[in-house]
Amino acid sequence: MQRRIIVTGGPGAGKTALLAALAARGHVHVPETARAIIRDRKSRGLSPRPEPEIYTTDSERDQSFAESVRVHDTLCAWYRRCGYALVAVAPGSVDERCEQVLRHVDL
């Protein structure tokens, strides 16, 4: 049986790096799209987000840390309401986080 997992979290949580590490180890994945959407919006002269007053931390990630935490909490609440079991990945290097994910899903 093929297992599917969702990698989620607020901006700056390390999702892109984790997905790249899993892909480098040969695991099939769907790339995250948030940064591509932000690049596309900016290339068309649009704000990266609907709220242009958000503090910009880099050219693509425009949320403050507090906003990132709020997004994370909102995502977690939504996934729980939908019946998903969430597993927090402890802070660490990309390789350490990748290993945590793989141990959890027994890959």
C-alpha positions as MATLAB code, in Angstrom:
seq = 'MQRRIIVTGGPGAGKTALLAALAARGHVHVPETARAIIRDRKSRGLSPRPEPEIYTTDSERDQSFAESVRVHDTLCAWYRRCGYALVAVAPGSVDERCEQVLRHVDL';
ca = [
       0.000    0.000    0.000;
       1.326    3.401   -0.954;
       1.343    5.824    1.978;
       0.665    9.477    1.475;
       1.728   12.142    3.890;
       1.147   15.871    3.993;
       3.984   18.196    4.910;
       2.434   21.356    6.255;
       3.331   24.298    8.434;
       3.575   28.024    8.456;
       5.980   30.036    6.327;
       9.607   29.344    7.205;
       8.882   25.973    8.822;
      11.260   24.168    6.459;
       8.762   22.414    4.194;
      10.614   23.125    0.949;
      13.944   21.905    2.332;
      12.342   18.768    3.789;
      10.598   17.928    0.505;
      13.875   18.403   -1.387;
      15.663   16.071    1.032;
      12.976   13.408    0.674;
      13.115   13.739   -3.129;
      16.924   13.433   -3.046;
      16.426   10.114   -1.248;
      14.218    8.906   -4.072;
      10.775    9.429   -2.536;
       7.979   10.517   -4.832;
       6.575   13.896   -3.899;
       4.504   16.770   -5.139;
       6.553   19.946   -4.860;
       5.235   22.741   -2.689;
       3.684   25.522   -4.725;
       3.527   28.563   -2.449;
       6.785   30.109   -3.632;
       5.882   29.529   -7.299;
       2.561   31.286   -6.739;
       4.318   34.194   -5.007;
       6.886   34.476   -7.849;
       4.068   34.446  -10.425;
       2.098   37.151   -8.601;
       5.185   39.345   -8.267;
       6.112   38.853  -11.952;
       2.685   40.232  -12.852;
       3.179   43.292  -10.639;
       0.834   41.995   -7.938;
       1.413   41.885   -4.219;
       2.770   38.514   -3.095;
      -0.184   38.417   -0.683;
      -3.507   40.236   -0.535;
      -2.225   42.256    2.441;
       0.686   44.403    1.167;
       1.416   45.799    4.650;
       2.813   42.454    5.857;
       6.448   42.703    6.886;
       8.757   41.290    4.225;
      11.421   38.896    5.476;
      12.775   37.943    2.051;
      11.811   38.313   -1.588;
       9.236   35.512   -1.380;
       8.376   34.967    2.300;
       6.555   38.075    3.380;
       5.048   37.044    6.717;
       6.371   37.966   10.131;
       7.205   35.170   12.550;
       3.956   35.835   14.429;
       1.960   35.536   11.185;
       3.796   32.326   10.347;
       2.793   30.868   13.723;
      -0.828   31.918   13.137;
      -0.826   30.223    9.704;
       0.688   27.083   11.243;
      -1.927   26.961   13.999;
      -4.754   27.515   11.506;
      -3.473   24.729    9.238;
      -3.142   22.306   12.150;
      -6.678   23.055   13.329;
      -8.060   22.536    9.821;
      -6.292   19.200    9.312;
      -7.492   17.971   12.726;
     -11.084   18.942   11.889;
     -10.719   16.918    8.671;
      -9.646   13.837   10.649;
      -5.918   13.844    9.950;
      -3.511   12.642   12.621;
      -0.741   15.212   12.928;
       2.834   14.426   13.841;
       5.108   17.297   14.792;
       8.630   17.155   13.413;
      11.117   18.379   15.994;
      13.538   21.151   15.050;
      16.836   19.974   13.653;
      18.915   19.857   10.513;
      17.204   18.961    7.249;
      18.688   15.451    7.430;
      17.492   14.997   11.015;
      13.986   16.117   10.114;
      13.981   13.885    7.039;
      14.954   10.915    9.217;
      12.152   11.728   11.672;
       9.596   11.664    8.865;
      10.925    8.435    7.399;
      10.969    6.719   10.814;
       7.418    7.782   11.472;
       6.062    6.468    8.175;
       8.315    3.383    8.224;
       9.909    4.077    4.852;
];
